[in-house]
Amino acid sequence: MHKTCTCGQTMTMKLRTVIYSGKVEIDNVPIYSCPSCSRSEVLPEVKPDLTGLIGQLGEEPAKQTLLFNELNEWADLLLEASASRKTPSGPAVQQIVDERIDSLLELLLLAGSVGDEAWRQDIEKRLAQLSRCTLHT
């Protein structure tokens, strides 16, 4: 998965660890990195959830390690797609996204039929994360 950097070179996407406040390690955050100018950029599709997480941690967080893929569907899908590769490829990611959406829609129907509102809201949040945008390859 690639993006053009402001310097004109190609940025590649990798799952990285973001360190917040010197105490919190947030693993599996999708980041675009430029090998030429060393610019890094959080994948736009996950940025709202990452900033929300950091906001919840506050200014004086306890020392901890968090798995971002447990909080964000894009990060989870990219981790799944990259399990056999160092960098996830577009077709593999798109197939996994399509399968995950189908699965979440089925779960949404099930949650609605059993009347579990909290579960339904969680599934809707996950679907909203996936609907933010489609990844460019």
Steps between C-alpha positions, in 0.01 A plus 500: 500500500652824384452875501697785345697705750523880488863452386373303197620158612282199573396443861430144612255398769617287792363415841708685756511579869403851605634616835288752686632711786805274531291246690238347274588273210220469246586205277372423148424855390493531118756764402618622157877557497725660239842337463637814334412785740397288803156663517237288680123532488223309676261331258212752467235228552628425852606847613168591673515183711869551586445861608191390696704234679775746583239743631358230729847424637539857626813699568642270769429144382620192682773295337330246273493332162185506289415312180343750262364217284267410788346849480492562126368282218741639238802423718364152570439428131842632401661284767312200365602584142863544596522178704681327217671810357703790632280751315133426426400504133189675368317196359552298818371789711195559279400134519534499879301827525217356289488183710507698827215727388290196410575343837421819692171543314399147595595569862301823490189306401563250778557772762176666392304176515613424857450862607858559616533877460862527624613230257309665215663836574846341506438338161370828357815676625716240325304536177535878522878463533509291183273738310720807559688448179642237270872446507707594196756252375 
